């Protein structure tokens, strides 16, 4: 391995990928080593609250731009983690230069300057992972909001110390080395196994077949796992089959949960919204129910400003709530989506990621995103992971509000304090 000034090699950290072991598909697992920076993660960042607000506003702006693209590309239900995608791409942005950096800054709404952006992502990440002290998860499990960033690089490749230090200090991501060049399949298996472990086995194939090749030099990953009980759980005895009308007009019975409680509520133009807190009251699910025949109108009008307005205008109101239980799993290739949003050079021979290796040989091959969500009477379990693969291009109360989610709706899982959108989705058919 090429020796790096300011880094130490930590051997024996194979964790899931011990030599001689095999993955679930029978393929041998690639052993990896960790090149650990002597500059550890900054765990008490001094970042102004206004900078966090600006970072969140930008991330949520990107979240809604992304929703607009994915909604037109996806047939049926949708679920993704804009936060996971923003974090993973911000790690790549740390090495972007020139027009490549300009395009990423604009499309991703990275409005803060470097390195303040990275410092603020670090502060936000640490704040989010502090949520849920003494709170419960669903099905008797403890509350969990687990976020982990990782860097996977080609053994012996000349990554710049400044870039690796940035990833270590602000993302807690020390370089894990794999031999993509001679063992791409084993390297892919190693990363997938690691991500599966970080997401309670909910994301098992983040990197699909063919995503890693002998040209791969760097993979940047973010994984997020969420498990929380409702602040007020639904009574399973009240759940019963009821009709749900899909966006295409089809009608079928689904398990519909019911409760009448005080919760955040607002009435908007052509929609109603309700906020359901999770145990601890630090995270909530905000559901947007368009009026009948108004789903497309409301969906097409979604902006970060509109969502922020909904988040901040929710008022405690007694609500008769009917909500279907549901499970969803999705996988995306985000290359075309990001290009459509203006990130073009990064995927081409014009890419300038010289801040990573001091040259202009790297380009983004693809960005992969996988998600899982399960919503039932006890709470919500959700997981998401993002991988940026970089290749060598040369190589009944009368006063209560009735909320019956028996038709298509939109939902967000957000951090109540910062309004960070952790997950977003829609249900159009069940």
C-alpha positions in Angstrom: 0.0 0.0 0.0 1.2 3.5 -0.8 2.3 5.2 2.4 0.6 8.5 3.2 1.9 11.3 5.3 -0.4 11.9 8.2 -2.1 8.6 8.1 -1.7 5.2 9.8 -2.7 1.8 8.5 -4.9 0.0 11.0 -4.7 -3.7 10.2 -7.1 -6.4 11.3 -10.2 -4.2 10.7 -11.9 -6.6 8.3 -15.0 -6.7 10.5 -17.5 -8.4 8.1 -14.9 -9.2 5.4 -12.4 -11.6 7.0 -10.0 -13.4 4.8 -11.4 -16.8 3.7 -15.1 -15.9 4.5 -17.8 -15.8 1.9 -20.7 -13.5 1.2 -24.3 -14.6 1.2 -24.1 -15.3 -2.5 -21.1 -17.6 -2.0 -18.5 -15.2 -3.5 -15.3 -14.6 -1.4 -15.3 -11.5 0.6 -12.5 -9.0 -0.1 -10.4 -8.1 2.9 -10.0 -4.4 3.6 -7.7 -2.2 5.6 -8.4 1.2 7.1 -6.1 4.1 6.4 -6.8 6.2 9.5 -6.1 9.9 9.6 -4.3 11.4 12.6 -6.8 14.2 12.4 -9.9 12.6 14.0 -13.5 13.7 13.5 -14.4 17.0 15.0 -17.1 16.1 17.6 -17.8 19.5 19.0 -18.1 21.8 15.9 -18.5 25.5 16.4 -21.1 26.3 13.8 -23.7 29.1 13.9 -27.4 28.1 14.0 -27.9 30.3 11.0 -25.5 28.3 9.0 -27.2 25.1 10.0 -30.5 26.6 8.9 -29.0 27.6 5.5 -27.6 24.1 5.0 -31.0 22.5 5.8 -32.8 25.0 3.5 -30.4 24.1 0.7 -30.7 20.3 1.4 -34.5 20.6 1.4 -34.5 22.6 -1.8 -32.5 19.8 -3.4 -34.9 17.3 -1.9 -37.8 18.9 -3.6 -36.0 19.2 -7.0 -35.1 15.5 -6.7 -38.8 14.7 -5.8 -39.9 16.4 -9.0 -37.5 14.4 -11.1 -38.1 11.0 -9.4 -41.9 11.4 -9.4 -41.9 11.6 -13.2 -39.5 8.8 -13.6 -41.1 6.4 -11.1 -44.3 4.5 -11.7 -46.3 4.2 -8.5 -45.0 4.5 -4.9 -41.8 6.4 -4.2 -39.5 6.6 -1.2 -36.0 8.0 -0.9 -33.6 9.8 1.5 -32.6 13.2 0.2 -30.4 13.6 3.2 -28.4 10.5 2.5 -27.9 11.6 -1.1 -26.9 15.1 -0.1 -24.3 13.9 2.4 -22.8 11.4 -0.1 -22.5 14.0 -2.9 -21.1 16.6 -0.5 -18.2 14.2 0.2 -17.6 14.1 -3.6 -18.0 17.9 -3.8 -15.1 18.2 -1.4 -12.8 17.1 -4.2 -14.6 19.0 -7.1 -12.9 21.9 -8.7 -13.7 24.4 -11.5 -16.9 24.1 -13.5 -17.6 20.6 -12.0 -17.8 22.2 -8.5 -19.9 25.1 -9.8 -22.5 22.8 -11.3 -22.6 20.6 -8.2 -22.9 23.7 -5.9 -25.9 25.0 -7.9 -27.8 21.7 -8.5 -27.3 20.5 -4.9 -28.1 23.9 -3.3 -24.7 23.9 -1.5 -25.1 27.6 -0.7 -22.5 27.8 2.0 -18.8 28.2 1.1 -16.2 25.6 1.5 -15.1 24.5 4.1 -18.1 25.9 6.1 -20.4 23.6 4.2 -18.5 20.5 5.4 -18.3 21.9 9.0 -22.1 22.4 8.9 -22.8 19.0 7.5 -20.8 17.6 10.4 -22.7 19.6 13.0 -26.0 18.6 11.5 -25.0 14.9 11.3 -23.9 14.9 15.0 -27.2 16.7 16.0 -29.4 14.2 14.2 -27.6 11.2 15.6 -28.1 12.6 19.2 -31.9 12.3 18.8 -33.9 9.7 20.7 -32.3 9.5 24.1 -34.5 7.2 26.2 -37.0 6.8 23.4 -38.4 3.6 22.1 -38.2 2.0 18.7 -40.9 -0.1 17.0 -41.5 -3.7 18.1 -39.8 -3.2 21.4 -36.5 -2.2 19.9 -34.6 0.9 21.1 -35.0 4.1 19.1 -32.3 4.4 16.5 -31.2 7.1 14.0 -27.9 5.8 12.8 -25.9 7.6 10.1 -22.5 6.4 8.9 -20.2 7.7 6.1 -17.5 5.6 4.5 -14.8 6.0 1.9 -13.6 3.0 -0.2 -10.5 3.5 -2.3 -8.2 1.5 -4.5 -5.3 0.1 -2.7 -2.1 2.1 -3.5 -4.0 4.9 -5.3 -2.6 8.4 -4.8 -5.4 10.2 -2.8 -4.5 13.6 -1.5 -4.0 13.9 2.2 -6.0 17.1 2.3 -9.0 15.3 0.8 -8.8 12.3 3.1 -8.4 14.6 6.1 -11.6 16.5 5.1 -13.5 13.2 5.0 -12.1 12.1 8.4 -12.6 15.4 10.2 -16.1 16.3 9.0 -17.7 13.0 8.0 -15.9 10.4 10.3 -15.0 8.5 7.1 -11.5 7.0 7.2 -10.3 5.4 3.9 -11.0 1.7 3.6 -8.8 0.2 0.9 -10.0 -2.5 -1.5 -8.5 -3.9 -4.7 -11.1 -2.9 -7.3 -8.5 -3.4 -10.0 -8.0 -7.1 -9.6 -11.0 -8.2 -7.6 -14.0 -5.9 -8.4 -16.7 -8.5 -7.6 -15.2 -9.2 -4.2 -14.9 -5.5 -3.5 -18.6 -5.0 -4.4 -19.5 -7.8 -2.1 -17.5 -6.3 0.7 -19.2 -2.9 0.4 -22.7 -4.4 0.1 -22.1 -6.6 3.2 -20.8 -3.6 5.2 -23.9 -1.5 4.2 -26.2 -4.3 5.0 -24.7 -4.5 8.5 -25.1 -0.8 9.0 -28.8 -0.9 7.9 -30.0 -3.9 10.0 -30.0 -6.0 6.7 -32.6 -3.8 5.1 -30.3 -2.6 2.3 -28.5 -5.7 1.0 -27.7 -4.8 -2.6 -26.8 -1.2 -2.7 -24.3 -1.8 -5.5 -25.9 -3.9 -8.3 -24.1 -6.3 -10.6 -21.8 -4.5 -12.9 -21.6 -1.3 -10.8 -18.0 -2.0 -9.8 -15.2 -2.7 -12.3 -11.5 -2.7 -12.6 -11.7 1.0 -13.5 -13.3 1.9 -10.1 -11.0 3.9 -7.9 -13.2 5.4 -5.2 -16.7 4.7 -3.8 -18.2 7.1 -1.2 -21.1 5.8 0.8 -23.7 7.0 3.2 -26.1 4.8 5.2 -28.9 5.9 7.4 -31.1 3.6 9.6 -34.2 4.8 11.5 -36.3 2.8 13.9 -38.9 4.6 16.1 -42.1 4.0 17.9 -45.0 6.4 17.5 -45.4 8.8 20.5 -49.0 7.4 20.6 -49.2 3.9 19.0 -52.2 2.7 17.0 -54.4 0.1 18.6 -54.0 -3.0 16.5 -57.6 -4.0 17.5 -58.8 -0.9 15.5 -57.0 -1.9 12.3 -59.4 -3.3 9.7 -59.7 -3.7 6.0 -60.9 -0.5 4.3 -60.9 0.7 0.7 -58.0 2.7 -0.8 -58.4 4.4 -4.1 -55.2 4.4 -6.1 -54.1 7.2 -8.4 -55.2 5.3 -11.5 -58.7 5.0 -10.0 -58.4 1.4 -8.9 -59.9 0.4 -5.5 -58.9 -2.3 -3.1 -59.1 -3.1 0.6 -56.0 -2.4 2.7 -55.2 -2.7 6.4 -56.3 0.8 7.7 -55.1 1.9 11.2 -57.1 4.3 13.3 -56.6 6.7 16.2 -58.1 9.9 17.5 -55.5 12.1 19.2 -54.2 15.6 19.4 -51.5 16.1 16.7 -50.1 18.8 14.4 -52.6 19.8 11.7 -53.0 22.4 9.0 -55.4 23.0 6.1 -53.8 24.2 2.9 -55.0 25.0 -0.5 -56.3 21.7 -2.0 -54.7 19.6 0.8 -54.6 18.9 4.5 -51.5 17.9 6.4 -50.9 16.2 9.7 -47.8 15.6 11.8 -47.3 12.4 13.8 -44.6 12.5 16.4 -42.3 9.6 17.2 -41.5 8.7 20.8 -39.4 11.5 22.3 -41.1 14.1 20.1 -37.8 14.9 18.2 -38.7 13.3 14.9 -42.1 13.2 13.1 -43.8 12.0 10.0 -45.6 14.7 8.2 -48.3 13.5 5.8 -49.9 15.6 3.1 -53.3 14.5 1.9 -54.4 16.2 -1.4 -58.1 16.7 -2.0 -59.8 14.2 -4.2 -58.7 14.6 -7.8 -56.0 17.2 -6.7 -53.0 14.9 -6.2 -51.2 15.9 -9.4 -51.8 19.6 -8.8 -50.5 19.5 -5.2 -47.5 17.2 -6.1 -46.4 19.5 -9.0 -46.5 22.5 -6.7 -44.2 21.1 -4.0 -41.2 23.3 -3.2 -38.9 23.6 -0.3 -40.7 26.8 0.7 -44.1 25.1 0.6 -42.9 22.1 2.7 -41.2 24.5 5.2 -44.5 26.4 5.5 -46.4 23.1 6.2 -43.8 22.1 8.8 -44.1 25.4 10.7 -47.9 25.9 10.5 -48.9 22.6 12.0 -51.1 23.3 15.0 -52.1 20.9 17.7 -55.7 19.7 16.8 -57.8 16.7 17.7 -57.7 14.5 14.6 -59.6 11.4 13.6 -56.8 9.7 11.7 -57.1 6.7 9.3 -53.7 5.7 7.9 -52.8 2.5 6.0 -49.9 0.4 7.1 -47.5 -0.2 4.3 -44.0 -1.4 3.3 -41.9 -0.1 0.4 -38.5 -0.9 -1.1 -36.9 1.0 -3.9 -33.6 1.1 -5.8 -32.5 4.0 -8.0 -29.7 4.8 -10.4 -29.4 8.6 -10.0 -27.1 9.4 -12.9 -29.7 10.6 -15.4 -31.6 12.4 -12.6 -28.6 14.4 -11.5 -27.6 15.2 -15.1 -31.1 16.5 -15.6 -30.7 18.8 -12.5 -27.5 20.2 -14.0 -24.7 18.0 -12.7 -23.3 17.2 -16.2 -19.5 17.6 -16.1 -19.1 15.2 -13.1 -20.2 12.3 -15.3 -18.1 13.2 -18.3 -14.6 13.5 -19.5 -14.8 17.2 -18.4 -15.0 16.2 -14.8 -12.5 18.0 -12.5 -12.0 16.1 -9.2 -8.4 17.2 -8.9 -9.0 17.9 -5.2 -9.2 14.1 -4.7 -6.0 12.9 -6.3 -4.3 16.0 -7.8 -5.2 15.0 -11.4 -8.3 15.0 -13.6 -8.5 11.3 -14.2 -11.6 10.6 -12.0 -15.2 11.0 -13.0 -18.5 9.8 -11.4 -19.6 6.6 -13.0 -23.0 6.4 -11.3 -24.8 7.2 -8.0 -26.9 4.4 -6.5 -29.6 4.8 -3.9 -31.6 2.1 -2.1 -34.4 2.5 0.5 -36.7 0.5 2.7 -39.7 1.7 4.8 -42.2 -0.1 7.0 -45.1 1.8 8.7 -47.4 -0.1 11.1 -49.3 0.4 14.3 -46.1 0.4 16.5 -44.0 2.9 14.5 -41.7 3.2 11.5 -38.5 1.4 10.4 -36.7 3.1 7.5 -33.3 2.6 5.9 -31.4 4.2 3.0 -28.0 4.1 1.5 -26.2 6.0 -1.2 -23.1 5.1 -3.1 -21.1 7.4 -5.4 -18.9 5.2 -7.7 -16.0 7.1 -9.2 -14.0 5.5 -12.0 -10.8 6.3 -13.8 -12.1 7.5 -17.1 -8.9 6.7 -18.9 -9.4 3.8 -17.6 -65.2 11.3 16.4 -65.1 14.3 18.5 -67.3 16.9 16.7 -64.5 19.4 16.9 -62.0 16.8 15.5 -60.6 17.0 12.0 -61.2 14.0 9.8 -58.1 12.7 8.1 -58.7 9.6 6.1 -55.7 8.6 4.0 -57.8 6.3 1.7 -56.3 7.9 -1.4 -52.8 8.9 -2.7 -50.7 10.9 -0.3 -47.3 12.3 0.2 -45.2 12.0 3.4 -41.9 13.2 4.9 -39.9 12.0 8.0 -38.3 15.2 9.4 -36.2 16.3 12.3 -38.5 18.6 14.3 -35.8 20.9 15.5 -34.0 21.6 12.2 -36.7 20.6 9.8 -34.2 18.4 8.0 -36.1 16.1 5.6 -34.6 12.6 6.4 -36.9 10.7 4.1 -39.6 11.6 1.6 -42.1 9.6 -0.4 -45.6 9.1 -1.8 -48.2 6.3 -1.7 -50.3 6.2 -4.9 -51.4 2.5 -4.8 -51.6 -0.2 -2.2 
